[in-house]
Amino acid sequence: MVGLIARFGLGFGVFLTLSAALLLLYLPAGTAESTISTLTVGLGVFLVLISTTALYMERKRR
């Protein structure tokens, strides 16, 4: 069950990171939207790291 949740988190984190990073390319720097997109990229990277760690620990346990 943990592996399934971690795989979903990994997919969602990758989608979140890529979509926010792509949006950052088109937004002018210094605006509120670019700041929110930067925070979203950071959140997505954090989610990818946590999900990858959970998957690694799950596979190592088996």
Backbone torsions as a table, in degrees:
resi	resn	phi	psi	omega
1	MET	NA	-38.7	179.0
2	VAL	-64.7	-38.5	179.1
3	GLY	-63.6	-38.2	179.1
4	LEU	-66.6	-43.5	178.1
5	ILE	-66.0	-39.9	179.8
6	ALA	-66.8	-39.1	176.9
7	ARG	-65.4	-38.9	176.2
8	PHE	-64.6	-42.8	177.9
9	GLY	-63.5	-37.5	178.4
10	LEU	-65.7	-45.2	178.0
11	GLY	-63.7	-43.4	179.3
12	PHE	-67.0	-38.3	178.3
13	GLY	-65.0	-40.6	177.5
14	VAL	-65.3	-44.3	178.3
15	PHE	-61.5	-44.4	-179.7
16	LEU	-63.0	-44.3	-178.9
17	THR	-66.2	-46.9	-177.7
18	LEU	-66.6	-42.0	-178.8
19	SER	-67.9	-40.0	178.6
20	ALA	-70.9	-36.0	177.9
21	ALA	-67.9	-38.2	176.8
22	LEU	-66.2	-38.6	177.0
23	LEU	-66.0	-34.5	178.8
24	LEU	-63.2	-28.8	179.7
25	LEU	-67.3	-27.6	-175.2
26	TYR	-101.4	-10.9	-179.2
27	LEU	-90.8	143.1	175.2
28	PRO	-69.8	143.7	-177.7
29	ALA	-70.3	146.7	176.8
30	GLY	88.9	0.2	178.4
31	THR	-91.1	166.3	179.4
32	ALA	-65.1	-35.3	-179.8
33	GLU	-65.9	-37.7	178.9
34	SER	-70.2	-32.9	177.0
35	THR	-66.3	-44.0	178.3
36	ILE	-65.0	-39.3	178.5
37	SER	-66.3	-37.1	176.9
38	THR	-64.4	-42.5	176.8
39	LEU	-65.0	-35.4	178.5
40	THR	-67.8	-38.8	175.6
41	VAL	-61.9	-43.8	178.1
42	GLY	-62.0	-40.8	177.9
43	LEU	-65.7	-39.8	178.0
44	GLY	-65.0	-41.9	178.0
45	VAL	-64.3	-40.8	177.0
46	PHE	-61.1	-42.6	179.4
47	LEU	-65.3	-39.1	177.6
48	VAL	-64.3	-43.0	-180.0
49	LEU	-64.7	-43.5	179.3
50	ILE	-65.4	-42.1	-179.7
51	SER	-67.0	-39.6	177.8
52	THR	-64.9	-40.4	177.2
53	THR	-63.5	-42.4	179.2
54	ALA	-64.8	-40.9	177.9
55	LEU	-65.5	-41.4	179.0
56	TYR	-62.4	-44.7	-179.8
57	MET	-66.7	-36.1	179.2
58	GLU	-66.7	-42.6	-179.3
59	ARG	-72.6	-32.5	179.0
60	LYS	-69.9	-32.0	-179.3
61	ARG	-69.2	-30.9	-178.4
62	ARG	-82.2	NA	NA
